Amino acid sequence: MWERVGVILWKEFIQMLREPRMRFLLFMPPLLQLVIFGYAVTLDVDHARIAWMDMDQTPESRELLARFEGSGRFDVVAAPRSEEDVQQILDRSQAHAVVRVLPGFARDLARGRSTEVQVLLDGTNSNTASLVSSYAAGVITEFSNDHFAAPPVNITPRTRVWFNPDLRSRNYFVPGVAANILLMITLMLTAQAIIREKEVGTMEQLMVTPMRPIELMLGKTLPFALIGLIDMVLITGAALLIFRIPFRGNFLLLLFCAVLFLMTALGAGLFLSTISHTQQQANMMSFFFTTPAFMLSGFTFPIRNMPIVVQYLTYLNPLRYFMEIVRGVFLKGVGIPALWPKMLALFVYGVVVLGMSAARFRKKLD
């Protein structure tokens, strides 16, 4: 049996590496996704553009401006003098926010009375607006604490961020790329490899050989499982060497969990091969399968922010569990005691999906 499977494996590797389009699909999408999510896609706001409207014109208001400029997070790009100027700046997206110091600012500080500093935000991008608001509130609070007398009981909050101390979105995105690529590569290429045999007419030749359906299935799926694991190793290495993503867990555990996830991905690819007649149909089916899985995996959008019904729906998505495993191994360094429920879910989904798809594939051959 394994001799016949080995022949199919060797044939698949020769065919994959000989065809230019297949070589492109094997290695370029992982590299492109890694570069895009590592460098281009970020939720961080390192330099927020603000407009400064000083309606008090006092040393205190200029000191507050110096606090904003010295924080390293803000770039003052405009100085509006009227409401019309403020409106135009926000309409044209010239600044993320307009900070307005009201008249009487210094007088209220001198008398020990509370005063206000308006921060007008461009809410087009809610994430950016939230971060800019938080940064501005921090600068204003620090300025206020330096000018007002401390209360009788001074309680100072001290915050410590675990797992991602610098709050870099790159550390959050890059590990998730590995999960997405593993699904995309194995699902799409497995379906295409079988459909290609049908299109060129060699599937009938394989069916008349002594090879059994289970041997043909193994020979067709194992090469792409191996390619997926190789991509996993490459992405992990690039994440560590290029992007300096922390890796605190066990790499062998990560590979074992990837094998569990591959059972589902390969099973889905087999299923698509049984309902598609051309490679174009297989590509479209792969798109309609991977897009919902991607959106409901928690890769970009937190699952807890989704509606309750959709949150329950995500439990049917194996990519969700593998995404949590990858980030847990990378950033938290957790092991089997913390990950076993997700690993069990991947195993159950893998056995069910791969088993049903293999049965349908075998029936299709028969």
Secondary structure, DSSP 8 states (H G I E B T S, - for coil): -HHHHHHHHHHHHHHHHHSHHHHHHHHHHHHHHHHIIIII-----SSEEEEEEESS-SHHHHHHHHHHHHTSSEEEEE---SHHHHHHHHHTT--SEEEEE-TTHHHHHHTT----EEEEE-TTSHHHHHHHHHHHHHHHHHHHHHHS---SS---------S-TT--HHHHHHHHHHHHHHHHHHHHHHHHHHHHHHHHT-HHHHHTSS--HHHHHHHHHHHHHHHHHHHHHHHHHHHHHTS-----S-HHHHHHHHHHHHHHHHHHHHHHHHH-SSHHHHHHHHHHHHHHHHHTTTSSS-GGGS-HHHHHHGGG-HHHHHHHHHHIIIII---HHHHHHHHHHHHHHHHHHHHHHHHHHHHHH-
